[in-house]
Amino acid sequence: MAFFIVEEKCVGCTLCAKECPMAIIEGETKQPFRIFAPEECIDCSLCAWVCPTEAIQNAYGEFVPKLNRKDRPIAWIDEVGCTGCEVCMEACPVDAIDKVPGVGAEDFSPTQVCRVDVETCISCSLCAVMCPWETISMALTRTEAEELQRLQGTHPEQLAPAQA
């Protein structure tokens, strides 16, 4: 089900249209915007998270609060459970997932696993929904994901250029 923009609350700031990864929001500046192809909405919440007037309702009719980028959930792949099947890579609308070599001697994953680029991820959760192995979660904030990367030795600053 699609999100819905409440015209009475929309100020036409254009932020929702700029953030929508599916490009299905339209309108004129300073006029109410609308979702013109609700059947193509992926329920990612991005439009709502950037709305300064909280004018966007989810599929349950609840207004979704504005959410700062650092507080949004981020995709996290359990690299030990990842098979490298690439289903998540195909599902990602912004190409935020790459194949990388597995890290660590205790890592029993295949030679290549999938890893999320925390800076590129838009928090849409399509990868988590599509993963047949259920190794992707959306529970972390951007800050938590970066800290976990550091602890696991998979943060881009810690990796050799070929692995980053």
C-alpha positions as CSV (number, residue, x, y, z in Angstrom):
1,M,0.0,0.0,0.0
2,A,1.1,3.5,-0.8
3,F,1.8,6.5,1.4
4,F,-0.6,9.5,1.0
5,I,0.1,13.2,1.1
6,V,-2.5,15.2,2.9
7,E,-3.1,18.3,0.8
8,E,-4.2,20.5,3.7
9,K,-0.8,20.0,5.4
10,C,1.5,20.0,2.4
11,V,3.3,23.3,1.7
12,G,4.8,22.3,-1.6
13,C,8.4,22.4,-0.5
14,T,9.4,19.6,-3.0
15,L,11.5,17.6,-0.5
16,C,9.3,14.5,-0.8
17,A,9.6,14.5,-4.6
18,K,13.4,14.9,-4.5
19,E,13.8,12.0,-2.0
20,C,11.5,9.5,-3.6
21,P,13.6,6.7,-5.1
22,M,10.7,5.7,-7.4
23,A,10.1,9.3,-8.7
24,I,6.3,9.0,-8.2
25,I,5.7,12.2,-6.4
26,E,4.8,15.3,-8.4
27,G,3.5,18.9,-7.9
28,E,4.3,22.5,-8.3
29,T,6.4,24.5,-5.8
30,K,4.3,26.0,-3.0
31,Q,1.3,23.8,-4.1
32,P,0.2,20.5,-2.6
33,F,2.1,17.5,-4.0
34,R,0.7,14.1,-4.7
35,I,1.8,10.5,-5.3
36,F,0.7,9.9,-8.9
37,A,1.5,6.2,-9.0
38,P,0.6,4.7,-5.6
39,E,0.9,1.2,-7.0
40,E,4.7,1.8,-7.5
41,C,5.3,3.1,-4.0
42,I,7.8,0.8,-2.1
43,D,6.7,2.1,1.4
44,C,10.2,3.2,2.2
45,S,9.1,6.2,4.2
46,L,11.7,8.6,2.7
47,C,9.1,11.1,1.6
48,A,7.6,11.2,5.1
49,W,11.0,11.4,6.9
50,V,11.9,14.6,5.0
51,C,8.5,16.3,5.2
52,P,8.8,19.4,7.4
53,T,5.1,19.6,8.0
54,E,4.6,15.9,8.6
55,A,1.9,15.9,5.9
56,I,2.4,12.2,4.8
57,Q,0.4,9.3,6.1
58,N,1.5,5.6,5.9
59,A,-0.7,2.8,4.6
60,Y,-2.4,2.7,8.1
61,G,-3.4,6.3,8.0
62,E,-0.8,7.3,10.6
63,F,1.2,10.5,10.0
64,V,4.9,9.6,9.8
65,P,7.2,12.0,11.8
66,K,10.1,13.8,10.2
67,L,13.3,11.8,10.9
68,N,16.9,13.0,10.7
69,R,19.1,11.1,8.4
70,K,21.4,9.9,11.2
71,D,18.3,8.5,13.1
72,R,16.9,6.5,10.2
73,P,17.2,2.7,10.2
74,I,20.0,1.4,7.9
75,A,20.3,-1.9,6.2
76,W,22.8,-4.3,7.8
77,I,23.9,-7.6,6.3
78,D,25.2,-10.4,8.5
79,E,28.2,-11.3,6.4
80,V,28.7,-14.6,8.1
81,G,25.2,-15.7,7.0
82,C,25.4,-14.0,3.6
83,T,25.7,-16.4,0.6
84,G,26.6,-13.8,-1.9
85,C,23.5,-14.6,-4.0
86,E,23.1,-10.9,-5.0
87,V,19.3,-10.8,-4.6
88,C,19.7,-7.7,-2.3
89,M,21.9,-6.0,-4.9
90,E,19.2,-6.4,-7.5
91,A,16.5,-5.1,-5.2
92,C,18.4,-2.0,-4.1
93,P,17.1,1.1,-6.0
94,V,20.2,3.1,-5.3
95,D,23.0,0.5,-5.8
96,A,24.1,0.8,-2.1
97,I,25.1,-2.9,-1.9
98,D,28.4,-4.3,-3.3
99,K,30.1,-7.7,-3.4
100,V,33.2,-7.7,-1.3
101,P,35.7,-10.4,0.0
102,G,34.7,-12.0,3.3
103,V,36.6,-10.7,6.3
104,G,38.3,-12.6,9.1
105,A,39.5,-16.2,9.7
106,E,36.3,-17.1,11.6
107,D,34.3,-16.0,8.6
108,F,32.8,-19.1,7.1
109,S,31.0,-17.2,4.4
110,P,31.8,-17.6,0.7
111,T,34.8,-15.7,-0.7
112,Q,32.5,-12.8,-1.6
113,V,29.7,-11.4,0.4
114,C,27.4,-8.5,0.1
115,R,28.0,-5.3,2.1
116,V,25.9,-2.1,2.4
117,D,27.4,1.3,1.8
118,V,26.1,3.1,4.8
119,E,26.4,6.5,3.2
120,T,24.5,5.5,0.1
121,C,21.7,3.4,1.7
122,I,18.3,5.3,1.7
123,S,16.7,3.0,4.3
124,C,14.0,1.7,2.0
125,S,14.3,-2.0,3.3
126,L,13.8,-3.6,-0.1
127,C,17.0,-5.6,0.4
128,A,15.8,-7.0,3.8
129,V,12.4,-7.9,2.3
130,M,13.9,-9.7,-0.7
131,C,16.8,-11.5,1.0
132,P,16.0,-15.3,0.8
133,W,18.4,-16.0,3.7
134,E,17.0,-13.4,6.1
135,T,20.5,-12.0,6.8
136,I,19.6,-8.4,6.4
137,S,18.0,-6.3,9.2
138,M,16.9,-2.7,9.4
139,A,17.3,-2.2,13.1
140,L,20.4,0.0,13.2
141,T,20.8,3.7,12.9
142,R,23.5,5.0,10.6
143,T,25.7,5.7,13.7
144,E,25.2,2.2,15.1
145,A,26.0,0.7,11.7
146,E,29.2,2.6,11.4
147,E,30.2,1.6,14.9
148,L,29.4,-2.1,14.2
149,Q,31.5,-1.8,11.0
150,R,34.5,-0.5,13.1
151,L,34.1,-3.4,15.6
152,Q,34.0,-6.0,12.9
153,G,36.8,-4.4,11.0
154,T,34.7,-3.8,7.9
155,H,34.5,0.0,8.1
156,P,35.8,1.6,4.8
157,E,38.5,3.4,6.8
158,Q,39.9,0.0,8.0
159,L,39.8,-1.9,4.7
160,A,42.4,-2.1,2.0
161,P,41.4,-0.2,-1.2
162,A,40.3,-3.4,-2.9
163,Q,37.9,-4.3,-0.1
164,A,36.3,-0.9,0.5
